């Protein structure tokens, strides 16, 4: 590969990377769904996924820009391997530290869908809820479900807030 081809390849890769960042999980409307990553009774794993994609544990990384308004819609669409729905209720909150007791977790930007400490307020199977907020601090955070300790069974993901590029 000569230098001209190498330069074209670098420019193309930079363009694709910029396009993926702009169209991927950047600021704007984000739709997350509940899921199950493993139904093994000895290692049951709850999960998150972007709408139309497979749910994984941890869930997909969400990257947004500081100071820009974000809307997250959370849909409780948990399906079992046999295609039936699961009757579990879920919620979604954004916190700085997922490794502390759920009642002590600091809720960031009032970003919460469903109940946090009240199971009756959680999102039921087939229902959804949304939250709109504006992250005001750059950092690496987490979104998770604290319903009945689901995050300890895998229902969490990274939520990254980046600087706005000029």
PyMOL commands that set and color helices and strands:
alter all, ss='L'
color gray80, all
select helices_A, chain A and resi 3-23+102-104+119-121+147-153
alter helices_A, ss='H'
color red, helices_A
select strands_A, chain A and resi 29-38+45-50+62-65+69-75+92-95+107-113+128-134+139-144+156-162
alter strands_A, ss='S'
color yellow, strands_A
deselect
rebuild
show_as cartoon
